[in-house]
Amino acid sequence: MITPIKVKDIKDIEQINHIVSRYDFDIWIHGKSGMADAKSILGLFVLKLNEPLTLVIPDDVNYKKLFKELEPFLVIG
């Protein structure tokens, strides 16, 4: 599953990292500057915030609870 995600600042990075760290499946954020494990706060700081970013999770997981928690950051529609 791939969906766009918006990250404005360091506070957003910290909140996203805190949310995704509670899940036992892989969660990645991809951008033109690279890709980062969303559970790695240091990895997330490598991404440029002024570029389009996408959240990437395995297709075979139940992502509804995760998406509900990340709703303020997801770009839908």
All heavy atoms as a GROMACS GRO file, in nm:
protein
  623
    1MET      N    1   0.085  -0.117   0.000
    1MET     CA    2   0.000   0.000   0.000
    1MET      C    3   0.090   0.123   0.000
    1MET      O    4   0.183   0.133   0.079
    1MET     CB    5  -0.090  -0.002   0.123
    1MET     CG    6  -0.156   0.127   0.160
    1MET     SD    7  -0.303   0.180   0.070
    1MET     CE    8  -0.404   0.039   0.065
    2ILE      N    9   0.061   0.214  -0.089
    2ILE     CA   10   0.136   0.339  -0.101
    2ILE      C   11   0.037   0.454  -0.097
    2ILE      O   12  -0.063   0.452  -0.170
    2ILE     CB   13   0.216   0.343  -0.233
    2ILE    CG1   14   0.317   0.230  -0.236
    2ILE    CG2   15   0.286   0.477  -0.250
    2ILE    CD1   16   0.388   0.215  -0.369
    3THR      N   17   0.064   0.554  -0.013
    3THR     CA   18  -0.023   0.671  -0.006
    3THR      C   19   0.060   0.795   0.023
    3THR      O   20   0.158   0.787   0.097
    3THR     CB   21  -0.134   0.651   0.101
    3THR    OG1   22  -0.229   0.756   0.089
    3THR    CG2   23  -0.077   0.649   0.240
    4PRO      N   24   0.025   0.907  -0.036
    4PRO     CA   25   0.099   1.031  -0.009
    4PRO      C   26   0.084   1.073   0.137
    4PRO      O   27  -0.020   1.052   0.199
    4PRO     CB   28   0.033   1.134  -0.102
    4PRO     CG   29  -0.041   1.056  -0.204
    4PRO     CD   30  -0.079   0.926  -0.138
    5ILE      N   31   0.190   1.133   0.189
    5ILE     CA   32   0.190   1.181   0.327
    5ILE      C   33   0.256   1.317   0.329
    5ILE      O   34   0.351   1.343   0.253
    5ILE     CB   35   0.262   1.080   0.421
    5ILE    CG1   36   0.245   1.119   0.567
    5ILE    CG2   37   0.407   1.062   0.384
    5ILE    CD1   38   0.286   1.009   0.665
    6LYS      N   39   0.205   1.408   0.413
    6LYS     CA   40   0.263   1.541   0.422
    6LYS      C   41   0.332   1.558   0.558
    6LYS      O   42   0.277   1.523   0.662
    6LYS     CB   43   0.157   1.649   0.402
    6LYS     CG   44   0.046   1.646   0.502
    6LYS     CD   45  -0.060   1.751   0.474
    6LYS     CE   46  -0.172   1.732   0.576
    6LYS     NZ   47  -0.301   1.765   0.531
    7VAL      N   48   0.453   1.608   0.551
    7VAL     CA   49   0.533   1.632   0.671
    7VAL      C   50   0.584   1.775   0.662
    7VAL      O   51   0.660   1.808   0.572
    7VAL     CB   52   0.652   1.532   0.678
    7VAL    CG1   53   0.730   1.554   0.806
    7VAL    CG2   54   0.603   1.389   0.668
    8LYS      N   55   0.539   1.860   0.753
    8LYS     CA   56   0.572   2.002   0.746
    8LYS      C   57   0.698   2.039   0.824
    8LYS      O   58   0.771   2.129   0.785
    8LYS     CB   59   0.456   2.087   0.799
    8LYS     CG   60   0.328   2.073   0.720
    8LYS     CD   61   0.217   2.160   0.777
    8LYS     CE   62   0.198   2.140   0.924
    8LYS     NZ   63   0.084   2.079   0.977
    9ASP      N   64   0.719   1.972   0.937
    9ASP     CA   65   0.827   2.016   1.025
    9ASP      C   66   0.874   1.902   1.117
    9ASP      O   67   0.824   1.789   1.109
    9ASP     CB   68   0.783   2.137   1.107
    9ASP     CG   69   0.653   2.114   1.184
    9ASP    OD1   70   0.625   1.998   1.222
    9ASP    OD2   71   0.580   2.212   1.207
   10ILE      N   72   0.966   1.936   1.203
   10ILE     CA   73   1.025   1.836   1.294
   10ILE      C   74   0.918   1.778   1.387
   10ILE      O   75   0.921   1.659   1.418
   10ILE     CB   76   1.140   1.899   1.375
   10ILE    CG1   77   1.257   1.930   1.281
   10ILE    CG2   78   1.186   1.807   1.487
   10ILE    CD1   79   1.370   2.009   1.344
   11LYS      N   80   0.825   1.860   1.429
   11LYS     CA   81   0.717   1.811   1.517
   11LYS      C   82   0.637   1.701   1.448
   11LYS      O   83   0.604   1.600   1.509
   11LYS     CB   84   0.626   1.926   1.557
   11LYS     CG   85   0.518   1.887   1.654
   11LYS     CD   86   0.433   2.006   1.692
   11LYS     CE   87   0.320   1.961   1.782
   11LYS     NZ   88   0.228   2.070   1.812
   12ASP      N   89   0.608   1.719   1.318
   12ASP     CA   90   0.538   1.616   1.241
   12ASP      C   91   0.620   1.487   1.236
   12ASP      O   92   0.566   1.378   1.252
   12ASP     CB   93   0.509   1.663   1.099
   12ASP     CG   94   0.396   1.764   1.090
   12ASP    OD1   95   0.334   1.795   1.194
   12ASP    OD2   96   0.370   1.812   0.978
   13ILE      N   97   0.750   1.500   1.212
   13ILE     CA   98   0.837   1.382   1.208
   13ILE      C   99   0.829   1.307   1.340
   13ILE      O  100   0.815   1.185   1.342
   13ILE     CB  101   0.983   1.423   1.178
   13ILE    CG1  102   0.996   1.466   1.032
   13ILE    CG2  103   1.080   1.308   1.209
   13ILE    CD1  104   1.132   1.520   0.996
   14GLU      N  105   0.838   1.378   1.450
   14GLU     CA  106   0.834   1.314   1.582
   14GLU      C  107   0.700   1.246   1.606
   14GLU      O  108   0.695   1.134   1.659
   14GLU     CB  109   0.862   1.418   1.691
   14GLU     CG  110   1.005   1.467   1.690
   14GLU     CD  111   1.028   1.585   1.782
   14GLU    OE1  112   0.929   1.653   1.823
   14GLU    OE2  113   1.145   1.612   1.812
   15GLN      N  114   0.590   1.311   1.567
   15GLN     CA  115   0.457   1.251   1.588
   15GLN      C  116   0.439   1.126   1.502
   15GLN      O  117   0.388   1.024   1.550
   15GLN     CB  118   0.349   1.354   1.557
   15GLN     CG  119   0.340   1.464   1.661
   15GLN     CD  120   0.237   1.569   1.625
   15GLN    OE1  121   0.208   1.592   1.509
   15GLN    NE2  122   0.183   1.633   1.727
   16ILE      N  123   0.478   1.134   1.376
   16ILE     CA  124   0.466   1.018   1.288
   16ILE      C  125   0.550   0.902   1.340
   16ILE      O  126   0.504   0.789   1.348
   16ILE     CB  127   0.506   1.056   1.143
   16ILE    CG1  128   0.401   1.150   1.084
   16ILE    CG2  129   0.524   0.932   1.056
   16ILE    CD1  130   0.442   1.218   0.955
   17ASN      N  131   0.672   0.932   1.379
   17ASN     CA  132   0.761   0.829   1.433
   17ASN      C  133   0.700   0.763   1.557
   17ASN      O  134   0.704   0.641   1.571
   17ASN     CB  135   0.898   0.888   1.463
   17ASN     CG  136   0.991   0.790   1.528
   17ASN    OD1  137   1.008   0.792   1.649
   17ASN    ND2  138   1.050   0.702   1.448
   18HIS      N  139   0.643   0.842   1.644
   18HIS     CA  140   0.581   0.790   1.766
   18HIS      C  141   0.465   0.696   1.734
   18HIS      O  142   0.450   0.589   1.793
   18HIS     CB  143   0.534   0.906   1.854
   18HIS     CG  144   0.468   0.864   1.980
   18HIS    ND1  145   0.537   0.811   2.087
   18HIS    CD2  146   0.337   0.863   2.016
   18HIS    CE1  147   0.452   0.780   2.183
   18HIS    NE2  148   0.330   0.811   2.142
   19ILE      N  149   0.383   0.736   1.636
   19ILE     CA  150   0.267   0.653   1.597
   19ILE      C  151   0.312   0.522   1.534
   19ILE      O  152   0.268   0.414   1.575
   19ILE     CB  153   0.176   0.731   1.499
   19ILE    CG1  154   0.109   0.848   1.571
   19ILE    CG2  155   0.073   0.637   1.435
   19ILE    CD1  156   0.041   0.947   1.479
   20VAL      N  157   0.400   0.529   1.435
   20VAL     CA  158   0.435   0.407   1.360
   20VAL      C  159   0.518   0.310   1.443
   20VAL      O  160   0.518   0.190   1.415
   20VAL     CB  161   0.506   0.439   1.226
   20VAL    CG1  162   0.418   0.526   1.139
   20VAL    CG2  163   0.642   0.502   1.248
   21SER      N  164   0.586   0.358   1.544
   21SER     CA  165   0.671   0.271   1.627
   21SER      C  166   0.590   0.168   1.704
   21SER      O  167   0.645   0.068   1.752
   21SER     CB  168   0.755   0.354   1.724
   21SER     OG  169   0.850   0.429   1.651
   22ARG      N  170   0.461   0.188   1.716
   22ARG     CA  171   0.375   0.093   1.788
   22ARG      C  172   0.331  -0.026   1.702
   22ARG      O  173   0.267  -0.118   1.752
   22ARG     CB  174   0.253   0.166   1.842
   22ARG     CG  175   0.288   0.271   1.946
   22ARG     CD  176   0.164   0.322   2.015
   22ARG     NE  177   0.073   0.390   1.923
   22ARG     CZ  178   0.055   0.522   1.920
   22ARG    NH1  179   0.122   0.598   2.001
   22ARG    NH2  180  -0.033   0.574   1.836
   23TYR      N  181   0.362  -0.023   1.574
   23TYR     CA  182   0.317  -0.129   1.483
   23TYR      C  183   0.431  -0.225   1.454
   23TYR      O  184   0.547  -0.184   1.443
   23TYR     CB  185   0.262  -0.067   1.354
   23TYR     CG  186   0.133   0.006   1.379
   23TYR    CD1  187   0.134   0.138   1.423
   23TYR    CD2  188   0.011  -0.058   1.362
   23TYR    CE1  189   0.014   0.204   1.450
   23TYR    CE2  190  -0.108   0.008   1.389
   23TYR     CZ  191  -0.105   0.139   1.433
   23TYR     OH  192  -0.222   0.205   1.460
   24ASP      N  193   0.398  -0.354   1.440
   24ASP     CA  194   0.503  -0.455   1.424
   24ASP      C  195   0.536  -0.486   1.278
   24ASP      O  196   0.618  -0.572   1.251
   24ASP     CB  197   0.466  -0.583   1.498
   24ASP     CG  198   0.338  -0.648   1.449
   24ASP    OD1  199   0.270  -0.588   1.363
   24ASP    OD2  200   0.306  -0.759   1.495
   25PHE      N  201   0.476  -0.415   1.182
   25PHE     CA  202   0.510  -0.438   1.042
   25PHE      C  203   0.596  -0.321   0.991
   25PHE      O  204   0.602  -0.215   1.053
   25PHE     CB  205   0.385  -0.458   0.956
   25PHE     CG  206   0.277  -0.355   0.974
   25PHE    CD1  207   0.279  -0.236   0.905
   25PHE    CD2  208   0.171  -0.380   1.062
   25PHE    CE1  209   0.179  -0.142   0.921
   25PHE    CE2  210   0.070  -0.287   1.079
   25PHE     CZ  211   0.074  -0.167   1.008
   26ASP      N  212   0.663  -0.345   0.879
   26ASP     CA  213   0.750  -0.243   0.820
   26ASP      C  214   0.669  -0.125   0.769
   26ASP      O  215   0.565  -0.142   0.706
   26ASP     CB  216   0.831  -0.300   0.704
   26ASP     CG  217   0.934  -0.401   0.748
   26ASP    OD1  218   0.974  -0.398   0.866
   26ASP    OD2  219   0.975  -0.484   0.665
   27ILE      N  220   0.720  -0.006   0.797
   27ILE     CA  221   0.657   0.117   0.750
   27ILE      C  222   0.770   0.208   0.700
   27ILE      O  223   0.862   0.239   0.776
   27ILE     CB  224   0.576   0.188   0.860
   27ILE    CG1  225   0.468   0.093   0.916
   27ILE    CG2  226   0.515   0.317   0.807
   27ILE    CD1  227   0.400   0.144   1.041
   28TRP      N  228   0.761   0.248   0.575
   28TRP     CA  229   0.866   0.329   0.513
   28TRP      C  230   0.808   0.460   0.462
   28TRP      O  231   0.689   0.468   0.429
   28TRP     CB  232   0.929   0.254   0.395
   28TRP     CG  233   1.007   0.135   0.438
   28TRP    CD1  234   0.958   0.010   0.464
   28TRP    CD2  235   1.146   0.128   0.464
   28TRP    NE1  236   1.059  -0.074   0.504
   28TRP    CE2  237   1.177  -0.003   0.504
   28TRP    CE3  238   1.249   0.221   0.456
   28TRP    CZ2  239   1.305  -0.044   0.537
   28TRP    CZ3  240   1.378   0.180   0.488
   28TRP    CH2  241   1.405   0.049   0.528
   29ILE      N  242   0.891   0.560   0.452
   29ILE     CA  243   0.854   0.685   0.386
   29ILE      C  244   0.956   0.708   0.275
   29ILE      O  245   1.076   0.708   0.299
   29ILE     CB  246   0.848   0.803   0.484
   29ILE    CG1  247   0.739   0.778   0.589
   29ILE    CG2  248   0.821   0.933   0.407
   29ILE    CD1  249   0.722   0.888   0.690
   30HIS      N  250   0.905   0.724   0.153
   30HIS     CA  251   0.990   0.743   0.036
   30HIS      C  252   0.975   0.885  -0.015
   30HIS      O  253   0.867   0.942  -0.015
   30HIS     CB  254   0.948   0.648  -0.076
   30HIS     CG  255   0.975   0.505  -0.047
   30HIS    ND1  256   0.987   0.412  -0.147
   30HIS    CD2  257   0.993   0.437   0.068
   30HIS    CE1  258   1.011   0.292  -0.093
   30HIS    NE2  259   1.013   0.305   0.037
   31GLY      N  260   1.086   0.938  -0.063
   31GLY     CA  261   1.087   1.069  -0.128
   31GLY      C  262   1.195   1.071  -0.233
   31GLY      O  263   1.270   0.974  -0.249
   32LYS      N  264   1.207   1.181  -0.306
   32LYS     CA  265   1.312   1.192  -0.407
   32LYS      C  266   1.451   1.188  -0.344
   32LYS      O  267   1.547   1.145  -0.408
   32LYS     CB  268   1.294   1.320  -0.488
   32LYS     CG  269   1.172   1.318  -0.576
   32LYS     CD  270   1.158   1.445  -0.656
   32LYS     CE  271   1.033   1.438  -0.741
   32LYS     NZ  272   1.013   1.561  -0.818
   33SER      N  273   1.461   1.233  -0.220
   33SER     CA  274   1.592   1.236  -0.153
   33SER      C  275   1.631   1.101  -0.095
   33SER      O  276   1.742   1.084  -0.045
   33SER     CB  277   1.590   1.342  -0.041
   33SER     OG  278   1.487   1.314   0.051
   34GLY      N  279   1.540   1.004  -0.101
   34GLY     CA  280   1.572   0.870  -0.050
   34GLY      C  281   1.452   0.808   0.019
   34GLY      O  282   1.339   0.856   0.007
   35MET      N  283   1.479   0.702   0.092
   35MET     CA  284   1.373   0.636   0.167
   35MET      C  285   1.421   0.613   0.309
   35MET      O  286   1.542   0.599   0.333
   35MET     CB  287   1.331   0.505   0.102
   35MET     CG  288   1.435   0.400   0.095
   35MET     SD  289   1.364   0.257   0.009
   35MET     CE  290   1.488   0.136   0.048
   36ALA      N  291   1.326   0.614   0.402
   36ALA     CA  292   1.362   0.598   0.542
   36ALA      C  293   1.263   0.506   0.612
   36ALA      O  294   1.143   0.508   0.581
   36ALA     CB  295   1.361   0.735   0.611
   37ASP      N  296   1.316   0.428   0.703
   37ASP     CA  297   1.232   0.348   0.790
   37ASP      C  298   1.158   0.447   0.880
   37ASP      O  299   1.220   0.525   0.953
   37ASP     CB  300   1.319   0.255   0.873
   37ASP     CG  301   1.242   0.165   0.968
   37ASP    OD1  302   1.123   0.193   0.994
   37ASP    OD2  303   1.302   0.068   1.017
   38ALA      N  304   1.026   0.450   0.876
   38ALA     CA  305   0.948   0.548   0.952
   38ALA      C  306   0.964   0.528   1.103
   38ALA      O  307   0.931   0.617   1.180
   38ALA     CB  308   0.802   0.542   0.912
   39LYS      N  309   1.015   0.413   1.144
   39LYS     CA  310   1.037   0.388   1.287
   39LYS      C  311   1.173   0.439   1.333
   39LYS      O  312   1.204   0.434   1.451
   39LYS     CB  313   1.025   0.239   1.315
   39LYS     CG  314   0.886   0.186   1.287
   39LYS     CD  315   0.878   0.037   1.309
   39LYS     CE  316   0.742  -0.015   1.268
   39LYS     NZ  317   0.732  -0.160   1.285
   40SER      N  318   1.254   0.490   1.240
   40SER     CA  319   1.387   0.543   1.272
   40SER      C  320   1.382   0.695   1.268
   40SER      O  321   1.376   0.755   1.162
   40SER     CB  322   1.490   0.491   1.171
   40SER     OG  323   1.612   0.563   1.185
   41ILE      N  324   1.386   0.756   1.384
   41ILE     CA  325   1.381   0.902   1.390
   41ILE      C  326   1.498   0.964   1.314
   41ILE      O  327   1.480   1.062   1.242
   41ILE     CB  328   1.373   0.953   1.536
   41ILE    CG1  329   1.338   1.100   1.543
   41ILE    CG2  330   1.501   0.926   1.611
   41ILE    CD1  331   1.194   1.131   1.522
   42LEU      N  332   1.615   0.905   1.324
   42LEU     CA  333   1.731   0.957   1.251
   42LEU      C  334   1.713   0.940   1.101
   42LEU      O  335   1.748   1.028   1.023
   42LEU     CB  336   1.860   0.890   1.298
   42LEU     CG  337   1.905   0.925   1.439
   42LEU    CD1  338   2.028   0.842   1.476
   42LEU    CD2  339   1.933   1.072   1.453
   43GLY      N  340   1.658   0.828   1.061
   43GLY     CA  341   1.632   0.804   0.919
   43GLY      C  342   1.537   0.906   0.861
   43GLY      O  343   1.554   0.954   0.749
   44LEU      N  344   1.435   0.944   0.937
   44LEU     CA  345   1.337   1.040   0.889
   44LEU      C  346   1.398   1.178   0.867
   44LEU      O  347   1.355   1.253   0.780
   44LEU     CB  348   1.219   1.049   0.986
   44LEU     CG  349   1.130   0.926   0.991
   44LEU    CD1  350   1.024   0.941   1.100
   44LEU    CD2  351   1.064   0.901   0.856
   45PHE      N  352   1.500   1.211   0.944
   45PHE     CA  353   1.563   1.342   0.929
   45PHE      C  354   1.645   1.353   0.801
   45PHE      O  355   1.683   1.462   0.762
   45PHE     CB  356   1.649   1.376   1.050
   45PHE     CG  357   1.568   1.419   1.170
   45PHE    CD1  358   1.570   1.346   1.286
   45PHE    CD2  359   1.490   1.533   1.164
   45PHE    CE1  360   1.495   1.386   1.396
   45PHE    CE2  361   1.414   1.573   1.273
   45PHE     CZ  362   1.417   1.499   1.390
   46VAL      N  363   1.667   1.242   0.732
   46VAL     CA  364   1.738   1.244   0.604
   46VAL      C  365   1.647   1.297   0.493
   46VAL      O  366   1.695   1.357   0.397
   46VAL     CB  367   1.786   1.101   0.569
   46VAL    CG1  368   1.840   1.093   0.428
   46VAL    CG2  369   1.891   1.055   0.670
   47LEU      N  370   1.518   1.279   0.507
   47LEU     CA  371   1.423   1.320   0.403
   47LEU      C  372   1.407   1.472   0.398
   47LEU      O  373   1.408   1.539   0.502
   47LEU     CB  374   1.287   1.256   0.428
   47LEU     CG  375   1.284   1.103   0.428
   47LEU    CD1  376   1.147   1.055   0.472
   47LEU    CD2  377   1.320   1.049   0.291
   48LYS      N  378   1.390   1.523   0.277
   48LYS     CA  379   1.362   1.665   0.260
   48LYS      C  380   1.212   1.686   0.272
   48LYS      O  381   1.133   1.619   0.207
   48LYS     CB  382   1.411   1.712   0.123
   48LYS     CG  383   1.560   1.707   0.109
   48LYS     CD  384   1.603   1.755  -0.027
   48LYS     CE  385   1.755   1.746  -0.040
   48LYS     NZ  386   1.799   1.783  -0.175
   49LEU      N  387   1.173   1.779   0.355
   49LEU     CA  388   1.031   1.799   0.383
   49LEU      C  389   0.958   1.876   0.274
   49LEU      O  390   0.837   1.877   0.269
   49LEU     CB  391   1.015   1.871   0.517
   49LEU     CG  392   1.078   1.800   0.637
   49LEU    CD1  393   1.050   1.878   0.764
   49LEU    CD2  394   1.031   1.658   0.649
   50ASN      N  395   1.031   1.941   0.186
   50ASN     CA  396   0.968   2.021   0.081
   50ASN      C  397   0.947   1.942  -0.049
   50ASN      O  398   0.926   2.001  -0.154
   50ASN     CB  399   1.050   2.147   0.053
   50ASN     CG  400   1.191   2.115   0.004
   50ASN    OD1  401   1.234   2.001   0.011
   50ASN    ND2  402   1.261   2.216  -0.043
   51GLU      N  403   0.954   1.810  -0.041
   51GLU     CA  404   0.932   1.727  -0.159
   51GLU      C  405   0.814   1.634  -0.134
   51GLU      O  406   0.778   1.609  -0.020
   51GLU     CB  407   1.057   1.645  -0.192
   51GLU     CG  408   1.091   1.539  -0.088
   51GLU     CD  409   1.220   1.465  -0.118
   51GLU    OE1  410   1.293   1.503  -0.209
   51GLU    OE2  411   1.247   1.367  -0.048
   52PRO      N  412   0.754   1.582  -0.239
   52PRO     CA  413   0.645   1.485  -0.221
   52PRO      C  414   0.697   1.359  -0.151
   52PRO      O  415   0.802   1.305  -0.188
   52PRO     CB  416   0.600   1.453  -0.364
   52PRO     CG  417   0.654   1.562  -0.448
   52PRO     CD  418   0.777   1.613  -0.380
   53LEU      N  419   0.624   1.315  -0.050
   53LEU     CA  420   0.661   1.195   0.024
   53LEU      C  421   0.547   1.094   0.018
   53LEU      O  422   0.430   1.132   0.010
   53LEU     CB  423   0.690   1.230   0.171
   53LEU     CG  424   0.805   1.326   0.196
   53LEU    CD1  425   0.809   1.366   0.343
   53LEU    CD2  426   0.938   1.265   0.154
   54THR      N  427   0.582   0.966   0.022
   54THR     CA  428   0.481   0.861   0.023
   54THR      C  429   0.507   0.764   0.138
   54THR      O  430   0.621   0.732   0.169
   54THR     CB  431   0.478   0.782  -0.110
   54THR    OG1  432   0.608   0.732  -0.138
   54THR    CG2  433   0.432   0.867  -0.224
   55LEU      N  434   0.400   0.721   0.199
   55LEU     CA  435   0.403   0.621   0.304
   55LEU      C  436   0.388   0.486   0.237
   55LEU      O  437   0.299   0.467   0.155
   55LEU     CB  438   0.288   0.645   0.401
   55LEU     CG  439   0.279   0.552   0.521
   55LEU    CD1  440   0.388   0.588   0.622
   55LEU    CD2  441   0.143   0.563   0.585
   56VAL      N  442   0.476   0.392   0.271
   56VAL     CA  443   0.474   0.260   0.208
   56VAL      C  444   0.464   0.153   0.317
   56VAL      O  445   0.548   0.149   0.408
   56VAL     CB  446   0.602   0.237   0.123
   56VAL    CG1  447   0.599   0.101   0.057
   56VAL    CG2  448   0.620   0.348   0.021
   57ILE      N  449   0.359   0.070   0.307
   57ILE     CA  450   0.342  -0.041   0.400
   57ILE      C  451   0.308  -0.166   0.321
   57ILE      O  452   0.260  -0.157   0.208
   57ILE     CB  453   0.232  -0.011   0.505
   57ILE    CG1  454   0.097   0.012   0.438
   57ILE    CG2  455   0.269   0.108   0.591
   57ILE    CD1  456  -0.018   0.021   0.536
   58PRO      N  457   0.331  -0.284   0.379
   58PRO     CA  458   0.299  -0.408   0.309
   58PRO      C  459   0.150  -0.417   0.276
   58PRO      O  460   0.065  -0.368   0.351
   58PRO     CB  461   0.338  -0.518   0.408
   58PRO     CG  462   0.432  -0.454   0.503
   58PRO     CD  463   0.392  -0.309   0.510
   59ASP      N  464   0.118  -0.478   0.164
   59ASP     CA  465  -0.021  -0.492   0.120
   59ASP      C  466  -0.101  -0.588   0.207
   59ASP      O  467  -0.224  -0.581   0.211
   59ASP     CB  468  -0.027  -0.540  -0.025
   59ASP     CG  469   0.018  -0.432  -0.123
   59ASP    OD1  470  -0.001  -0.313  -0.093
   59ASP    OD2  471   0.070  -0.468  -0.229
   60ASP      N  472  -0.033  -0.679   0.276
   60ASP     CA  473  -0.104  -0.784   0.348
   60ASP      C  474  -0.127  -0.754   0.496
   60ASP      O  475  -0.152  -0.845   0.574
   60ASP     CB  476  -0.029  -0.916   0.332
   60ASP     CG  477   0.113  -0.911   0.390
   60ASP    OD1  478   0.163  -0.800   0.415
   60ASP    OD2  479   0.172  -1.019   0.407
   61VAL      N  480  -0.120  -0.627   0.537
   61VAL     CA  481  -0.144  -0.592   0.677
   61VAL      C  482  -0.274  -0.513   0.689
   61VAL      O  483  -0.320  -0.452   0.594
   61VAL     CB  484  -0.027  -0.512   0.738
   61VAL    CG1  485   0.101  -0.592   0.733
   61VAL    CG2  486  -0.011  -0.377   0.669
   62ASN      N  487  -0.330  -0.513   0.809
   62ASN     CA  488  -0.449  -0.432   0.836
   62ASN      C  489  -0.402  -0.291   0.872
   62ASN      O  490  -0.350  -0.268   0.980
   62ASN     CB  491  -0.530  -0.493   0.949
   62ASN     CG  492  -0.661  -0.421   0.972
   62ASN    OD1  493  -0.683  -0.312   0.920
   62ASN    ND2  494  -0.747  -0.482   1.050
   63TYR      N  495  -0.421  -0.200   0.780
   63TYR     CA  496  -0.367  -0.065   0.796
   63TYR      C  497  -0.471   0.037   0.844
   63TYR      O  498  -0.440   0.154   0.865
   63TYR     CB  499  -0.310  -0.017   0.663
   63TYR     CG  500  -0.410  -0.018   0.550
   63TYR    CD1  501  -0.495   0.089   0.529
   63TYR    CD2  502  -0.420  -0.128   0.465
   63TYR    CE1  503  -0.589   0.088   0.427
   63TYR    CE2  504  -0.514  -0.130   0.363
   63TYR     CZ  505  -0.597  -0.022   0.345
   63TYR     OH  506  -0.690  -0.025   0.244
   64LYS      N  507  -0.595  -0.004   0.868
   64LYS     CA  508  -0.702   0.091   0.901
   64LYS      C  509  -0.674   0.168   1.029
   64LYS      O  510  -0.694   0.290   1.034
   64LYS     CB  511  -0.836   0.019   0.908
   64LYS     CG  512  -0.884  -0.027   0.772
   64LYS     CD  513  -1.017  -0.096   0.779
   64LYS     CE  514  -1.054  -0.143   0.639
   64LYS     NZ  515  -1.182  -0.207   0.633
   65LYS      N  516  -0.628   0.102   1.133
   65LYS     CA  517  -0.598   0.171   1.259
   65LYS      C  518  -0.481   0.267   1.240
   65LYS      O  519  -0.485   0.381   1.287
   65LYS     CB  520  -0.567   0.069   1.369
   65LYS     CG  521  -0.541   0.133   1.504
   65LYS     CD  522  -0.514   0.029   1.612
   65LYS     CE  523  -0.480   0.099   1.741
   65LYS     NZ  524  -0.432   0.006   1.843
   66LEU      N  525  -0.379   0.223   1.167
   66LEU     CA  526  -0.264   0.309   1.139
   66LEU      C  527  -0.308   0.434   1.064
   66LEU      O  528  -0.271   0.546   1.100
   66LEU     CB  529  -0.158   0.233   1.059
   66LEU     CG  530  -0.042   0.317   1.006
   66LEU    CD1  531   0.041   0.372   1.120
   66LEU    CD2  532   0.042   0.235   0.910
   67PHE      N  533  -0.387   0.416   0.959
   67PHE     CA  534  -0.432   0.530   0.880
   67PHE      C  535  -0.520   0.624   0.962
   67PHE      O  536  -0.515   0.745   0.942
   67PHE     CB  537  -0.507   0.482   0.756
   67PHE     CG  538  -0.415   0.445   0.641
   67PHE    CD1  539  -0.283   0.410   0.662
   67PHE    CD2  540  -0.461   0.446   0.512
   67PHE    CE1  541  -0.200   0.377   0.557
   67PHE    CE2  542  -0.379   0.414   0.405
   67PHE     CZ  543  -0.247   0.379   0.428
   68LYS      N  544  -0.598   0.571   1.053
   68LYS     CA  545  -0.680   0.656   1.140
   68LYS      C  546  -0.589   0.744   1.227
   68LYS      O  547  -0.615   0.863   1.242
   68LYS     CB  548  -0.772   0.569   1.226
   68LYS     CG  549  -0.861   0.646   1.318
   68LYS     CD  550  -0.967   0.721   1.240
   68LYS     CE  551  -1.064   0.790   1.334
   68LYS     NZ  552  -1.145   0.890   1.268
   69GLU      N  553  -0.484   0.685   1.282
   69GLU     CA  554  -0.391   0.761   1.366
   69GLU      C  555  -0.310   0.863   1.284
   69GLU      O  556  -0.277   0.970   1.334
   69GLU     CB  557  -0.296   0.666   1.439
   69GLU     CG  558  -0.363   0.584   1.545
   69GLU     CD  559  -0.263   0.506   1.627
   69GLU    OE1  560  -0.192   0.568   1.709
   69GLU    OE2  561  -0.255   0.382   1.606
   70LEU      N  562  -0.279   0.828   1.161
   70LEU     CA  563  -0.199   0.917   1.074
   70LEU      C  564  -0.285   1.012   0.992
   70LEU      O  565  -0.232   1.088   0.911
   70LEU     CB  566  -0.112   0.833   0.980
   70LEU     CG  567   0.003   0.756   1.043
   70LEU    CD1  568   0.073   0.672   0.938
   70LEU    CD2  569   0.102   0.851   1.110
   71GLU      N  570  -0.414   1.012   1.014
   71GLU     CA  571  -0.506   1.091   0.932
   71GLU      C  572  -0.465   1.237   0.914
   71GLU      O  573  -0.475   1.290   0.803
   71GLU     CB  574  -0.647   1.083   0.991
   71GLU     CG  575  -0.752   1.141   0.902
   71GLU     CD  576  -0.893   1.114   0.957
   71GLU    OE1  577  -0.907   1.067   1.072
   71GLU    OE2  578  -0.987   1.141   0.883
   72PRO      N  579  -0.414   1.305   1.016
   72PRO     CA  580  -0.374   1.446   0.995
   72PRO      C  581  -0.260   1.464   0.894
   72PRO      O  582  -0.240   1.574   0.842
   72PRO     CB  583  -0.330   1.492   1.134
   72PRO     CG  584  -0.387   1.395   1.230
   72PRO     CD  585  -0.400   1.265   1.155
   73PHE      N  586  -0.188   1.358   0.867
   73PHE     CA  587  -0.071   1.366   0.778
   73PHE      C  588  -0.095   1.308   0.639
   73PHE      O  589  -0.017   1.333   0.547
   73PHE     CB  590   0.048   1.293   0.842
   73PHE     CG  591   0.076   1.339   0.983
   73PHE    CD1  592   0.040   1.259   1.090
   73PHE    CD2  593   0.135   1.461   1.007
   73PHE    CE1  594   0.064   1.300   1.220
   73PHE    CE2  595   0.160   1.504   1.137
   73PHE     CZ  596   0.124   1.422   1.243
   74LEU      N  597  -0.201   1.229   0.624
   74LEU     CA  598  -0.226   1.164   0.496
   74LEU      C  599  -0.289   1.260   0.396
   74LEU      O  600  -0.371   1.344   0.432
   74LEU     CB  601  -0.317   1.043   0.515
   74LEU     CG  602  -0.261   0.930   0.603
   74LEU    CD1  603  -0.363   0.817   0.614
   74LEU    CD2  604  -0.129   0.880   0.551
   75VAL      N  605  -0.248   1.247   0.271
   75VAL     CA  606  -0.304   1.327   0.163
   75VAL      C  607  -0.400   1.237   0.087
   75VAL      O  608  -0.356   1.148   0.014
   75VAL     CB  609  -0.192   1.379   0.069
   75VAL    CG1  610  -0.252   1.461  -0.043
   75VAL    CG2  611  -0.088   1.457   0.147
   76ILE      N  612  -0.528   1.258   0.108
   76ILE     CA  613  -0.628   1.171   0.047
   76ILE      C  614  -0.711   1.253  -0.051
   76ILE      O  615  -0.761   1.359  -0.017
   76ILE     CB  616  -0.719   1.108   0.155
   76ILE    CG1  617  -0.633   1.022   0.248
   76ILE    CG2  618  -0.830   1.026   0.091
   76ILE    CD1  619  -0.705   0.962   0.365
   77GLY      N  620  -0.725   1.196  -0.172
   77GLY     CA  621  -0.808   1.261  -0.273
   77GLY      C  622  -0.726   1.352  -0.352
   77GLY      O  623  -0.734   1.426  -0.432
   0.00000   0.00000   0.00000
